[in-house]
Amino acid sequence: MRELDLFARKVAIIAAAAIILLILWLVRDILVLVFIAAVLAAGIAPAVRRVRVVWRFWFKRRMPRGTAVMIVYLPFLLIVITVGVFLVPRVVSDWRQLSTHLPALIEANIVQPLERYVPMGAVREALRGGVDLPEGSVFRYMRSAATAIGAVFAILFMVAYMLIDAPRLRNLILLVYPAEVRGDRLRTLIRMGHRMSSWLSAQLLLAAIIGIFTFAGLAILGIPYALPLAILAAFGEVIPVIGPIVSSIPALAVAILHSKWQFWAVLVFYFLLQKFENYIVVPRVMSSKVSISPLAVFIAFMMGASLLGFIGAVIAIPVAAIIQVTFEEVFVSRRERRQDAGRAGTLLRRVD
């Protein structure tokens, strides 16, 4: 009877685990939103902590956590709402208008100039059936305006709640572990939070650099809507590998509406900007901030995109950073991590 009871318990545990996994899979979209909110909250939390420290240093009193969250989070919230209200509808409208006129524009500005040098019969034949612009996950989210807006507001609300109630949430997570290991798990959570903060600051820095360079280049070339296109390029930096490529398409579309030389000039400009970003900006920023190798970034992006599409591509690097911290906590001693403080992408300091 005792063996039968033990067997029944094991079966019940396996069944319960299977049911939990099934439920988590069914609500995976919500879990993705929660994860995005947690990453943003972890990235913003150091700024909240710094505001409270500065306030206590200057005024010799403690600032309530909610007030510090509002000081840091309110500007971020206003920027997101402003971009969502003014930029996204304009991009969707221009994209739909462009899909109607794109075949004729390609024929006049690309096919005819190039057919002097290379055969373009196959391209012209393909254009007769019309051009279908990419209808990937990005554009499906744009078309589903109600879903997208609801998801954004849900993330913004969860970020605010996580920032205000961060100590209680952290203690709730630590209750899962035995009392003797909670100190180590707390240090692991703190390291994960610092890594998420580093990733977010790196993304914001990359977005600012690319946005400024894009605005300057498009303004010099005389391309209309240089500011919205630069903002779109900055947001494209959030998506590894394909984000910058996708964000360049609207600029090329606007350029081709005006003249052939502007189209080719913008194409060359984005090509040079991508080389500058890939070989100079990204390696320096990401290696110093997140300490993840470019190969790991690419593999994480491919896996995230194949599993969850656009959202998976966005959260790929934060997940890779969390996995890296977990691996270091399990397999790398604290002494080795201290030795590696000044180097990215290696576990031990090289001895010559």
N, C-alpha and C positions, 0 to 999 in steps of 0.2 A: 504493500500500500504506500509506503514511503517513496519507493521508486516511481510508482505511478503518479503520486502527487508532485514529485520533482519534475517528471516529464510534462505533466499538465501545466506547471508553472512556466517551463521553458516554451511550450507551445503558445501560452498566453502572451508571454513577453515578445516572441517573434511576431505574433499576430498584431499586437499593439504597435510594435515598431513599424510593421508594414502599413497599418492604417494611418499612422502619423505621417509616414513618408508619402502616402497617397494624398492625404489632405494638404501637405506642404506643396506637392506638385500641382494640385488643383488651384492653389492660391499663389502660385509662383509669381504672377504679375504683381500682386500686392507686396510680396516679399522683396521683389526687386526695387519697388518704390521705397520700402523701409530701408533697404541697404543703401540706396542713393542718399536718402535723408541722413542716415547714420554717417556716411562718408563726409557729407557736407558739414554736419554738426561737429564731427571730429576735426575737420579742417578749420572751422571758425572758432572752436573752443579756446585755443591759445590766445587769440585776440581778445576774447572776453576776459580771460584770466589776466592778461596784461593791463587791460583797462582798470580792473579792480585793484591791481597792485599799484598802478600809477595814482589812482584816486586816494588809496590809503596812504601813499607816501606824501602826497601834497596836502591832503585835508585831514590826515590823522584820524580817519574814521572809515568804517567798512561800507562799501557800496552794495546794495542788494543785488543779487545775481540777476534778477529780472531786469533791473535798470541797465546793467552792463550789457545784457543781451540785446536790449532795444537799441542802445547806442551803436553797437557793432552791427547788428542784424538789419536795422531799418534801412540804411543806405543800400545794402545788398538787395533787400526786398524791393525797394523802389526801382533799382536798375532792372531787375528781372521783369517787373510788371511793365515798365516803360518799353522795354524791348518787345515783350509779348504783345502789347497793345498796338504799337506803331510799326514794328518791323515785320513780324510774321504775316499779317494780312497783306502787306505790300508785296512781300516775296511770293506768296501764293498767287495773288492776282497777276503779277508780271509773268510768273511761270506759265499760267494758263494762256495768257495772250501770246507768249512766245511760241507755245506749242502749235498755234495756228499758222504763224508766219515763218516758222523755222525752215521748212523745205525750200521755199523760194530764196530765203536769205543764204542758205548754204549753197544753193545753185549759183547765185550771183557773186558771192564773195569768196567762196572756197573752190567749188568745182571748176568754174570757168577759168580762174587764174591758174589752177594747177594742171588743167588738161593740156596745156602747152608742153608740159614736161613729163607727165605720167598719164597712162590711160585711166580715165575716170568714168568709163561706160558703166561699170558695175555699180558704182556709187550713184550715178544718175538714175539707173534702173531701180535701185533701192528707194530713192527719194520719191519715186512716182507713187508708191504706196503710202506715203506719209511717214512722218518721224514720230515714233513713240518715245517721249522723254522718260527717263528712268522713274519707275514707280516703286522704289524701294521702301523700306520701313520709314525713312524720314518723311516721305511725301504722304504715306498713309497716315502717319501721326498728324501731319498738317491738315489733311482733309478731314480727319476725325477731330474737329475743333473742340467739341464738347468733352471728349475723352482726354485730349491733350491738356486742355485748360484745367479739368478736374484733377488730373495727375499732378500737374505743376502746383496747384494750390494745396493738394494733399502733402506733397513733399515739403513745401514751404511751412505748412502748419507743423508737420512732424519735426522739422529742423528746429523750429522755435521751441517746441515742447522738449526736445532732447537737450537743447542748450540750457533751458531753465532747470530741468529736472535731472541733469547729468549725474550728480552724486548718488541720487536714489537709484537710478537705472544701473549705475556701475555696481553698487552694493547688491542689487537684485541679481545681477549676473554672477557675482562672486559667491552667492549663496548656493550655487550649483556645486561648488567644489568643497572638499573637506576643509576644516578650519586650518589645518597645518600647512596647506599649500595655497591659501588665499593670498598671502603676501607675494608669492611668486607670480600668481595669476594677475594680481594687481599691477605688478611691474610689466607683465606682458601686455595688458590692456593699455597701459600708459605708453609703451613703445609703439603699439599699433596706432594709438591716437596721434603720436608725434609723426609717424610715417604718413598717415592720412593728411595731416596738416602740411607736411612737406610736399606731398603730391599736389594738394590743392593750391598751395602757393606757387609751385612750379607751373601748374596749368595756367594760373592767372598771369604769371610773368610771361609765359610763352604767348598767351592770347594777347596781352598788351603789346608785346614786341611785334607780332605779326600784324595786329590791327593798325598800329602806327605806321609800319612800313607799307602796308597795303594802301592805307589812306593817302600817304605821301605819293606813292607811285601812281595811283589812279588819278589823283589830282593833277600831277604833272602831265600825265597823258591826256588830260581833258575828258575823262570818262564821267558821265553824269552819275548821280547817286553814289559818289565816292564814299561818303560816310556810312550809309547803310550797308554797302558792300564790304567795307572794312570791318564793320561790326559782325557781319555774317562770317567773314574770314576768321575773326577772333573766336567766334563760337565754334567754327570748324576745327579749331585746335583741340577741342575736347575729345574728338573721335580720332584715335590713332590711325595712321597710314592713309585711310581714304577720306578723312574729314577735310583736310586741306584741298584735296582734289575736287571733292563735291562742292566746296564753297567757292571754288574758282569758276564753276560753270555759269552762275548768274552774271559775273563780271564779263565773261566772254560773250554771253548772250546780249548784254547791254552794249558791248563794244561793236558787235556785228550789226547791230541796228543802225549804226551811224556811218561807219566806213571800214573798208578793208584794212587800211593801214593801222587803225586803232585795234582791230581784232588781233592782227599779228603782233602788234606791240604789246598788248595785254598778255597774249600767250607767252611771249618771250619773257615778259616781266614775271609772270607767275612761275615759269620754269626756273628762272634765276633765283626767285624768292624761295622756292622749294629746296634748291641746292644749298642756299645759305642756311635755311632752317635745318636741313637734315645733317649737314656736315659741321656746322658751327654752333648754332643756337641750342638745338635739342640735346646733343651729347653733353654739352657743358652744364645746361640747366638740370637735366634729368639725373645725370650721374652725381652731381653735387647735392641735389635735393632728395631724390628718392632712392638712389643707389641700386637701380635695376638696369641690367644690361639691355642694349637694343634688341638682341635676339630674344630675351625673355619677354620684352614688350610685344614683339611681333607675334610670338607663339601665343601669348595670352590674348592678344587681339583676335587672332584667327579662331581660337577656341571659344572665346566669348561671342563672337559674331555668329559662329556656326550653331551655338546652343540657343542664344536669345536674340539674335539679329542685332538691330541698332543699339538697343539697350545693353546687350551683352558686350558690344564693342566699347561702349562708354565706361562700363564698370570693370573692364578687363584689368586695367593697370592697378586700381585699388585692391582688387582681389589678389592679384599677383603680389602686391606689397604685403598684404596680410599673410599670405602663404609663406613669403620669405621670412617675415618676423617669426611665425610659428616654427619654421624649420630651424632658424637660428636659436630659438629658445630651447628646442628639443635636442638638437645635435651639436650646437656650438657652445662652448663654455663662455662664461661672462668675461674671463680674462682675455680670451681670443677676440671677443667683440670689442673690448676696450682697445686692444692693439690695432684693430681694424678701423678705428674711428676716423682716420684721415684718408682711407682708401675706399673706393666704391667698386663693387663687383668681385671682390675677393674675400676670403674668410680669414686668412692669416697674412700678417705683414711679411713681405718678401725679405729674406735674409740673403745679402750678397756675399 
